Amino acid sequence: MKRHYLLFITIALLTTCTDPEDEQYNLPSDIFEVTTLGLSLDCKLNVLQFDENDRVRLENLVGNENVMDPNFREGFNLDRDKFGDPDMKLRVRIRKKLDSEAIFCTTQGIRLPAVFVIDAEKVD
């Protein structure tokens, strides 16, 4: 009887627990066209300017944080070497950035809320 009880507990634990790493794959994502503004002073992440018409869709996807201009976000996981120049038009697939994906910043400048960039391509 003890074996059955132990087996039942083991199966229950294995089927109900999820790996925190898997959480990122279950988050909703969406595609936006953005303009790069260069790298931020604080975190050295790409600053992305979203179109005003996408504001509601963006906030529904990643949340509404108290910022001076909600159309500006830092692009976490976006290649700085490839997409770090200002005035580039990009098509990006983004999702909400997890708290576990935080990076250290210098606190020398204004920090913008970040979005996690899943993939990006230059738009001609």
Contact map, one row per residue, 1 for C-alpha under 8 A:
1111100000000000000000000000000000000000000000000000000000000000000000000000000000000000000000000000000000000000000000000000
1111110000000000000000000000000000000000000000000000000000000000000000000000000000000000000000000000000000000000000000000000
1111111000000000000000000000000000000000000000000000000000000000000000000000000000000000000000000000000000000000000000000000
1111111100000000000000000000000000000000000000000000000000000000000000000000000000000000000000000000000000000000000000000000
1111111110000000000000000000000000000000000000000000000000000000000000000000000000000000000000000000000000000000000000000000
0111111111000000000000000000000000000000000000000000000000000000000000000000000000000000000000000000000000000000000000000000
0011111111100000000000000000000000000000000000000000000000000000000000000000000000000000000000000000000000000000000000000000
0001111111110000000000000000000000000000000000000000000000000000000000000000000000000000000000000000000000000000000000000000
0000111111111000000000000000000000000000000000000000000000000000000000000000000000000000000000000000000000000000000000000000
0000011111111100000000000000000000000000000000000000000000000000000000000000000000000000000000000000000000000000000000000000
0000001111111110000000000000000000000000000000000000000000000000000000000000000000000000000000000000000000000000000000000000
0000000111111111000000000000000000000000000000000000000000000000000000000000000000000000000000000000000000000000000000000000
0000000011111111100000000000000000000000000000000000000000000000000000000000000000000000000000000000000000000000000000000000
0000000001111111100000000000000000000000000000000000000000000000000000000000000000000000000000000000000000000000000000000000
0000000000111111110000000000000000000000000000000000000000000000000000000000000000000000000000000000000000000000000000000000
0000000000011111110000000000000000000000000000000000000000000000000000000000000000000000000000000000000000000000000000000000
0000000000001111111000000000000000000000000000000000000000000000000000000000000000000000000000000000000000000000000000000000
0000000000000011111101000000000000000000000000000000000000000000000000000000000000000000000000000000000000000000000000000000
0000000000000000111111100000000000000000000000000000000000000000000000000000000000000000000000000000000000000000000000000000
0000000000000000011111110000000000000000000000000000000000000000000000000000000000000000000000000000000000000000000000000000
0000000000000000001111110000000000000000000000000000000000000000000000000000000000000000000000000000000000000000000000000000
0000000000000000011111111100000000000000000000000000000000000000000000000000000000000000000000000000000000000000000000000000
0000000000000000001111111110000000000000000000000000000000000000000000000000000000000000000000000000000000000000000000000000
0000000000000000000111111110000000000000000000000000000000000000000000000000000000000000000000000100000000000000000000000000
0000000000000000000001111110000000000000000000000000000000000000000000000000000000000000000000000000000000000000000000000000
0000000000000000000001111111000000000000000000000000000000000000000000000000000000000000000000000000000000000000000000000000
0000000000000000000000111111100000000000000000000000000000000000000000000000000000000000000000110000000000000000000000000000
0000000000000000000000000111110000000000000000000000000000001000000000000000000000000000000000110000000000000000000000000000
0000000000000000000000000011111000000000000000000000000000001000000000000000000000000000000011110000000000000000000000000000
0000000000000000000000000001111100000000000000000000000000001000000000000000000000000000000011100000000000000000000000000000
0000000000000000000000000000111110000000000000000000000000000000000000000000000000000000001111000000000000000000000000000000
0000000000000000000000000000011111000000000000000100010000000000000000000000000000000000001111000000000000000000000000000000
0000000000000000000000000000001111100000000000000110000000000000000000000000000000000000111100000000000000000000000000000000
0000000000000000000000000000000111110000000000011110000000000000000000000000000000000000111100000000000000000000000000000000
0000000000000000000000000000000011111000000000011100000000000000000000000000000000000111110000000000000000000000000000000000
0000000000000000000000000000000001111100000001111000000000000000000000000000000000111111110000000000000000000000000000000000
0000000000000000000000000000000000111110000001111000000000000000000000000000000000001111000000000000000000000000000000000000
0000000000000000000000000000000000011111000001100000000000000000000000000000000000011110000000000000000000000000000000000000
0000000000000000000000000000000000001111100111100000000000000000000000000000000100011000000000000000000000000000000000000000
0000000000000000000000000000000000000111111111100000000000000000000000000100000000000000000000000000000000001010000000000000
0000000000000000000000000000000000000011111100000000000000000000000000000000000000000000000000000000000000011100000000000000
0000000000000000000000000000000000000001111100000000000000000000000000000000000000000000000000000000000011111110000000000000
0000000000000000000000000000000000000001111110000000000000000000000000000000000000000000000000000000001111100010000000000000
0000000000000000000000000000000000000011111111000000000000000000000000000000000000000000000000000000000000000000000000000000
0000000000000000000000000000000000000011001111100000000000000000000000000111010100000000000000000000000000000000000000000000
0000000000000000000000000000000000011111000111110000000000000000000000000111010100110000000000000000000000000000000000000000
0000000000000000000000000000000000011111000011111000000000000000000000011110000000000000000000000000000000000000000000000000
0000000000000000000000000000000001111000000001111100000000000000000000011110000000000000000000000000000000000000000000000000
0000000000000000000000000000000001111000000000111110000000000000000000111000000000000000000000000000000000000000000000000000
0000000000000000000000000000000111100000000000011111011000000000000000111000000000000000000000000000000000000000000000000000
0000000000000000000000000000000011000000000000001111111000000000000000100000000000000000000000000000000000000000000000000000
0000000000000000000000000000000000000000000000000111111000000000000000100000000000000000000000000000000000000000000000000000
0000000000000000000000000000000000000000000000000011111100000000000000000000000000000000000000000000000000000000000000000000
0000000000000000000000000000000100000000000000000111111111000000000000000000000000000000000000000000000000000000000000000000
0000000000000000000000000000000000000000000000000111111111100000000001100000000000000000000000000000000000000000000000000000
0000000000000000000000000000000000000000000000000000111111110000000000000000000000000000000000000000000000000000000000000000
0000000000000000000000000000000000000000000000000000011111111000000000000000000000000000000000000000000000000000000000000000
0000000000000000000000000000000000000000000000000000011111111110000000000000000000000000000000000000000000000000000000000000
0000000000000000000000000000000000000000000000000000001111111111000000000000000000000000000000000000000000000000000000000000
0000000000000000000000000000000000000000000000000000000111111111000000000000000000000000000000000000000000000000000000000000
0000000000000000000000000001110000000000000000000000000011111110000000000000000000000000000000110000000000000000000000000000
0000000000000000000000000000000000000000000000000000000001111111000000000000000000000000000000111000000000000000001000000000
0000000000000000000000000000000000000000000000000000000001111111100000000000000000000000000000010000000000000000000000000000
0000000000000000000000000000000000000000000000000000000000110111110001000000000000000000000000000000000000000000000000000000
0000000000000000000000000000000000000000000000000000000000000011111001000000000000000000000000000000000000000000100000000000
0000000000000000000000000000000000000000000000000000000000000001111101000000000000000000000000000000000000000000000000000000
0000000000000000000000000000000000000000000000000000000000000000111111000000000000000000000000000000000000000001100000000000
0000000000000000000000000000000000000000000000000000000000000000011111000000000000000000000000000000000000000000000000000000
0000000000000000000000000000000000000000000000000000000000000000001111110000000000000000000000000000000000000000000000000000
0000000000000000000000000000000000000000000000000000001000000001111111111000000000000000000000000000000000000000000000000000
0000000000000000000000000000000000000000000000001111001000000000000011111000000000000000000000000000000000000000000000000000
0000000000000000000000000000000000000000000000111100000000000000000011111100000000000000000000000000000000000001100000000000
0000000000000000000000000000000000000000000000111100000000000000000001111110000000000000000000000000000000000001111000000000
0000000000000000000000000000000000000001000011110000000000000000000000011111000000000000000000000000000000000001111000000000
0000000000000000000000000000000000000000000011110000000000000000000000001111110000000000000000000000000000000000011110000000
0000000000000000000000000000000000000000000011000000000000000000000000000111110000000000000000001000000000000000011110000000
0000000000000000000000000000000000000000000000000000000000000000000000000011111000000000000000000000000000000000000111000000
0000000000000000000000000000000000000000000011000000000000000000000000000011111100100000000000000000000000000000000111110000
0000000000000000000000000000000000000000000000000000000000000000000000000000111111110000000000000000000000000000000000000000
0000000000000000000000000000000000000010000011000000000000000000000000000000011111110000000000000000000000000000000000000000
0000000000000000000000000000000000000000000000000000000000000000000000000000001111110000000000000000000000000000000000000000
0000000000000000000000000000000000000000000000000000000000000000000000000000001111111000000000000000000000000000000000000000
0000000000000000000000000000000000010000000001000000000000000000000000000000011111111001000000000000000000000000000000000000
0000000000000000000000000000000000010110000001000000000000000000000000000000001111111100000000000000000000000000000000000000
0000000000000000000000000000000000011110000000000000000000000000000000000000000001111111000000000000000000000000000000000000
0000000000000000000000000000000000111100000000000000000000000000000000000000000000011111000000000000000000000000000000000000
0000000000000000000000000000000000111100000000000000000000000000000000000000000000001111100000000000000000000000000000000000
0000000000000000000000000000000000111000000000000000000000000000000000000000000000101111110000000000000000000000000000000110
0000000000000000000000000000000011110000000000000000000000000000000000000000000000000011111000000000000000000000000000000111
0000000000000000000000000000000011110000000000000000000000000000000000000000000000000001111100000000000000000000000000011110
0000000000000000000000000000001111000000000000000000000000000000000000000000000000000000111110000000000000000000000000011110
0000000000000000000000000000001111000000000000000000000000000000000000000000000000000000011111000000000000000000000011111000
0000000000000000000000000000111100000000000000000000000000000000000000000000000000000000001111100000000000000000000011110000
0000000000000000000000000000111100000000000000000000000000000000000000000000000000000000000111110000000000000000001111100000
0000000000000000000000000011110000000000000000000000000000001100000000000000000000000000000011111000000000000000001111000000
0000000000000000000000000011100000000000000000000000000000001110000000000000000000000000000001111100000000000000011100000000
0000000000000000000000000000000000000000000000000000000000000100000000000001000000000000000000111110100000000000011100000000
0000000000000000000000010000000000000000000000000000000000000000000000000000000000000000000000011111110000000000000000000000
0000000000000000000000000000000000000000000000000000000000000000000000000000000000000000000000001111110000000000000000000000
0000000000000000000000000000000000000000000000000000000000000000000000000000000000000000000000000111110000000000000000000000
0000000000000000000000000000000000000000000000000000000000000000000000000000000000000000000000001111111000000000000000000000
0000000000000000000000000000000000000000000000000000000000000000000000000000000000000000000000000111111100000000000000000000
0000000000000000000000000000000000000000001000000000000000000000000000000000000000000000000000000000111110000000000000000000
0000000000000000000000000000000000000000001000000000000000000000000000000000000000000000000000000000011111000000000000000000
0000000000000000000000000000000000000000011000000000000000000000000000000000000000000000000000000000001111100000000000000000
0000000000000000000000000000000000000000011000000000000000000000000000000000000000000000000000000000000111111000000000000000
0000000000000000000000000000000000000000011000000000000000000000000000000000000000000000000000000000000011111110000000000000
0000000000000000000000000000000000000000110000000000000000000000000000000000000000000000000000000000000001111100000000000000
0000000000000000000000000000000000000001110000000000000000000000000000000000000000000000000000000000000001111110000000000000
0000000000000000000000000000000000000000110000000000000000000000000000000000000000000000000000000000000000111111000000000000
0000000000000000000000000000000000000001011000000000000000000000000000000000000000000000000000000000000000101111100000000000
0000000000000000000000000000000000000000000000000000000000000000001000011100000000000000000000000000000000000111110000000000
0000000000000000000000000000000000000000000000000000000000000000101000011100000000000000000000000000000000000011111000000000
0000000000000000000000000000000000000000000000000000000000000000000000001111000000000000000000011000000000000001111100000000
0000000000000000000000000000000000000000000000000000000000000100000000001111000000000000000001111000000000000000111110000000
0000000000000000000000000000000000000000000000000000000000000000000000000011110000000000000001111000000000000000011111000000
0000000000000000000000000000000000000000000000000000000000000000000000000011110000000000000111100000000000000000001111110000
0000000000000000000000000000000000000000000000000000000000000000000000000000110000000000000111100000000000000000000111110000
0000000000000000000000000000000000000000000000000000000000000000000000000000010000000000000111000000000000000000000011111000
0000000000000000000000000000000000000000000000000000000000000000000000000000010000000000011110000000000000000000000011111100
0000000000000000000000000000000000000000000000000000000000000000000000000000000000000000011100000000000000000000000000111110
0000000000000000000000000000000000000000000000000000000000000000000000000000000000000001111000000000000000000000000000011111
0000000000000000000000000000000000000000000000000000000000000000000000000000000000000001111000000000000000000000000000001111
0000000000000000000000000000000000000000000000000000000000000000000000000000000000000000100000000000000000000000000000000111
